[in-house]
């Protein structure tokens, strides 16, 4: 098995970045925000299955779906004056 030298360098650089104090805080904040989006798409948007067939058509449909989701989120943030603020406060690392 062979690994690229540049890949290993970039991997180490990335690892160092995520292990800094700021990187740990950002990872803790992000880990609680991701899965809710899929629940919203399924329950609130009544998304059960793709209406099209074929890889490109499904990609396009999904692009439109999450574009609408993100626009809806942006609209809500603008209405509630929450632009530039985190959903949850950044937690301090242990």
C-alpha positions in Angstrom: 0.0 0.0 0.0 1.3 3.4 -0.9 0.3 6.9 0.3 1.1 10.2 -1.3 3.7 12.3 0.5 1.6 15.5 -0.1 -1.5 13.7 1.2 0.2 12.8 4.4 1.5 16.4 4.8 -1.9 17.9 4.2 -3.5 15.3 6.6 -1.0 16.2 9.4 -1.7 20.0 8.7 -5.4 19.4 8.9 -5.1 17.4 12.1 -3.0 20.1 13.8 -5.7 22.7 12.8 -8.6 20.7 14.3 -6.7 20.0 17.5 -6.1 23.7 18.3 -8.4 25.2 21.0 -10.4 27.1 18.4 -10.7 24.0 16.2 -12.0 21.9 19.1 -14.6 24.6 19.9 -15.8 24.8 16.3 -16.1 21.0 16.1 -18.1 20.8 19.3 -20.5 23.5 18.0 -20.8 21.9 14.5 -21.4 18.3 15.7 -24.8 19.2 17.2 -26.1 21.1 14.1 -25.9 18.6 11.2 -28.5 15.9 11.6 -31.4 18.3 12.3 -31.4 19.4 8.6 -32.3 15.9 7.4 -35.2 15.8 9.9 -36.5 19.1 8.7 -36.4 18.0 5.1 -38.2 14.8 5.8 -40.8 16.1 8.3 -41.4 19.8 7.6 -40.8 19.6 3.8 -42.5 16.2 3.4 -39.6 14.9 1.4 -39.8 11.1 1.1 -38.2 10.3 -2.2 -36.7 11.8 -5.3 -39.1 12.5 -8.1 -36.6 12.0 -10.9 -34.3 9.2 -12.1 -30.7 9.3 -13.0 -27.7 10.5 -11.2 -27.6 14.0 -12.7 -31.3 14.5 -12.2 -31.2 13.5 -8.6 -28.2 15.8 -8.0 -30.2 18.6 -9.5 -33.3 17.9 -7.5 -31.2 17.6 -4.3 -29.5 20.9 -5.1 -32.8 22.7 -5.4 -34.0 21.1 -2.2 -31.1 22.2 -0.1 -31.0 25.6 -1.8 -34.5 26.1 -0.7 -33.7 24.9 2.8 -30.7 27.3 3.1 -32.7 30.2 1.7 -35.4 29.5 4.3 -32.8 29.5 7.1 -31.3 32.7 5.8 -34.7 34.4 5.6 -35.5 33.3 9.2 -32.1 34.7 10.4 -32.7 38.0 8.7 -36.2 38.3 10.2 -35.0 37.5 13.7 -31.8 39.6 13.4 -29.5 36.7 14.0 -27.0 37.2 11.2 -23.4 36.5 12.2 -24.3 34.6 15.4 -23.9 30.9 16.2 -26.9 28.7 16.7 -25.5 27.7 20.1 -22.7 29.4 22.0 -19.3 28.0 21.3 -18.5 25.7 24.2 -15.2 25.9 26.0 -13.0 22.8 25.7 -12.2 20.7 28.7 
